[in-house]
Amino acid sequence: MGNAEPPPHQVVARDLRRRLAEGEWEIGAKLPSRAQLAQQYRVGPNVLQKATERLIVEGLLEGRTGSGTYVAPPRERRRMIRSRHRERRGGSPFRADMSEIGSSGTWEASSEARTPAPENIARRLGIMPGDPTVRTAYEFLVDGKPAQLSVSWEPMAITGDTPILLPEMGPLAGQGVVERMRSIDIDVETWFEIPRPARATREQAALLGISTGDLVLTIERTYYASDGRAVETADIVVPDRSWEVAYEFAVDPPEPA
């Protein structure tokens, strides 16, 4: 068993790695078609597809729908810092985060009012399953490129009769949960996050420009008011290939003796 030959797609992937490392194709260059490569290696199209998909997952190649397979540029994995102080700067935390690393942060959003709360969301918000919420789907961009996804839910029992019903419309559009809630006399006191590793779904991969199954970090975030009510919860998705998420904590000064 120890001397068994590796599967054909691994043999092909290994040789393609060698050719890429030796600079046979420049960064951004289009590779020969899969049919041509399959003929070169004398393998079937399924074997060649598995080999190239492996290299796409590794970040050496990138597939472009309807165009072909290209040599990927070296990955630039940047750091996204999440800090308890990020909400104190006013305005959008995401835009402020990106500004601190010299980038432009923008987003596109779509909201749906009166969305019945799924059971898991209702549990996080402390409401009953089926209670009406405002569901907002976000696509965050950094310097014009996809960087993060988020889906948030806010109980309509809190915002239903206020000017901030829709997060991206009205007088405080795009200002972030803390500023919006403060405008209706609700003080957000704490926020809670649970990070978990996951694999990108087909839909997430398409929006983030990565491959289905690529590693992502999912963050379950919930904001709480000073009276203990959950005012918003969200599921955030960050692609691991281009971002690492770091948490910053301040050390409180010692109490007076």
N, C-alpha and C positions, 0 to 999 in steps of 0.2 A: 504493500500500500504506500510506503514511504517513497517509492521510486515512480509512482504513477505520474504520467504526463499531465500538465495542467490543461484545463479546458481550452479549446481552440480560441475562444474569444479573448482569454487572458494572454495567450501567445501573441495574438495580433495586437492587443493593447500595449503589451510590453515593447513590441517593435515600433509601434507608432510613437510611443514615448521617446524611444531612442532617436527616431528621426526628427522629432520636434526639438529635443535637446541639442541635436547637432545643427539645428538651424536650416533644415531642408526647406521649411516654409517660414516666411517672416510673419511677425505678429500682424494680424488682420488679414492674412492671405487666405484665400479660399482653397480648401483641400479638393483633390479629385473627387468625383462623385462616389457614392458608396458602391455603385456597380463597378466602377473602375478599380477601386481599392479591393473589392471582393475578388475581382479577377486577378489583381496583382498577388494577393495572398492565397489564391486558389481555395477560397472558402465560400460558403453560401451567404446570401444577403443578411440572414438573421444573425450569423456569427459576427459579421462586420458591424451590424447595427449595435449589438451588445458591446463590442469593443469601443466604438466611438461614444456610446452613451456613458461608458465607464470614464472616459477621458473628459467628457462634458461635466460629469459630477465632480471630477477632480479639479476642474477649472482650467484645464489645458486647452480645451476646445469649447466652442459655443455654437449651438445650432440656431439657424435663423429660418423661421417657417417660410417655406416656398422658395428659399434661396440656396441653402446648402449648409455646409459645416466649415467653420473658420477657426483660425488659430486665435485663441483668446488672449487679450492683454494680461500682463501679470496682475494678480489680485492686489488691490489696495484696501486692506482691512482697517477701517477707521474705528475710533472709540466713541461710543455714545454714553455719556455720563448721566446717570440718574441720581439726583441728590434731593434731600429733604428741603433744600433751599430753592429748588427750581421754581416753586410756586410763588416765591416772594418777589419775583422780578416784575410781575405784572404782565398782562398780555398773554400771548400764546407761549407755553413752556417749550414746545417743539421749535418754534421760530427762534426763541432765545438760546436754546441748546445749540442750534446750528450756527447762529451768529457767533457764539463763543469759539467755534472751531473754524471760523472764517468762511462759512458757507451760507448759501441762501436756502432757507426752508420754506416751502410752500405746500399746499395740499388742495385736493379736490374732495368734496363731500356730498353726500346725498342722504337726506333725512326722510323718515316715514313716521308720521304721527299715528297714534292709536294702534301701535303694534302690540299684540298680546304678549306678555312676558313669558318666555319659555320657563320650564320648571327650574333649571339651574340658575337662570338670570333672576328669577323671582326670589330664590333663596339668597342670592348675593345682595339683592336690594331690600330684603326684608318685607316683600309684598306677596300677594297671592298669585299663583300661576294664572295667567290670562289677564291680569290687570293691565290697563293700557300704559304703554311706554312710548317714548320717542326713540327710535332706533336710527343711528347715524353711522354710515359706512364711510371711512376715510381712506384715501390713498395719499401718503406723504411723499414729497419729492425733495431731494437735496440736489441743488444745482441742476434742476430739471430732470433728474433721474430717480426712478422708484427707490425708496429707502425703507418704507415701513407701512404696514397696514393696521387699521384699527376699526373695530365695530363697538360702538358705545350704546348704552341704554340709560335713559333717565325716566323716572316715574312721572307720569303726567299728573299725579296727585300733587306733586310739588310745583311743576312749571306750567300746568295746563292753562291757567288763566293769567299768565304773565307775558310780558314782551319777549322773554327769553325762551319761549317754547321750543323754537328750532335753533340749535347751537350755531348754525352758520347763517342765520338771518336775524334781522332786528338790530337794535341799537348797539348791542355788544357782540355782534357776529365775529367769531374767530378769536375771542378774547380769552378763552380757556374757562374751565369749570369754576375755578375759584372766583374769578372776577364776575362771572355771570351770576353765580349764586349770591355773591355779596350784594349785587344790585337789587335783589329781592329780600334782603335782610336775613340771609342764611350764611352763617360763617362756617366755612369748611375748615375743620380743625386737623384732621388726619387723612392720610391716604395709605393704602395697603396694597402691596404687590406680591404676587407669587409667580416667579419665573420657572418655566419648564421647557426642556428641549423637545422638539417635535420634528416631523417631516412635512415639507410643503405639499399641500394638496394641489390638484391640477389648477384650480381657480387661483389660489395664492401664487403659484409659480408663474402663471400667465401675467398677473398684475405686477409682480416683482421682477420679472425678467430673469428668472432662474429656472431650474429644471424641477419637474415633479419629483418629490422624494428628497430634494436637497434639505440639509439641516437648517432649521429655523429656531429662534427662541420665541416662545409665546409667553406673554406677560398678562396675568389676570390682575387688573387694577380696579380698586374701588375707593371712592372718596366718601368721607363721613363728615357730617355736620357736627357742631359742638354739642348738639342734643343727642348724638348717637345715630341719627338717621343716615342711611346710605343715600346719597343724592345722585350718584352716577357710578356705573361700572362699565368696564371695557375689556375687550380681548385684543391685545396688541401682538403683531407678528413682525419680527425683525430677521432679515436674512443673515445667516451666520457667515456666509462667504464674504460679505462686504462690511459687516459691522460686528464689533464686540461690545457688549453692554457691561459697564462698570457702575458700581454703586458707591457713592461718596457719603460718608457719615462724619459729622462734626463731633468733636469731643466737648461736652458741656464743661464750663468752668467749674471749679470746686465751689461748693457752697460756703458762705462766710462762716467762720468758726463761731 
